[in-house]
């Protein structure tokens, strides 16, 4: 994980991420990477929030705690963001006619919806080039057990 954080620091340095925003960028990219690696169910479920909590809450907390050991992050906020990103992915796959999905696809997170917090959107807009690189760094780290 230390290698991952050094890579992340380098990406943030080279892209001019303000010191005051780095904590947000770190926990946001960690949450994105974890949420994107979690598989969706193979068919619709009655309650995607309950499904997420039942299937993934423990794994998510384990990944976030491993990151937190080397870099202090807001674990609870990151876990909440993981859940919301995953549920949004679920909605795109199984509830594409929902107003939330339609609004987001129409606006592409410019205005946001109930799944994406204003802070998350602000960080995405402000550091869009950093978010992709940083998310890939974390995604590689959480997929590789020895990296954690």
Secondary structure, DSSP 8 states (H G I E B T S, - for coil): -HHHHHHHHHHHHHTT--GGGHHHHHHHHHHHHHHHHS---SS--S-HHHHHHHHHHHHHHHHHHHHHHHS---HHHHHHHHHHHHHHHHHHHH-TTSHHHHHHHHHTTSS--SSS-HHHHHHHHHTHHHHHHHHHHHHHHHHSGGG-
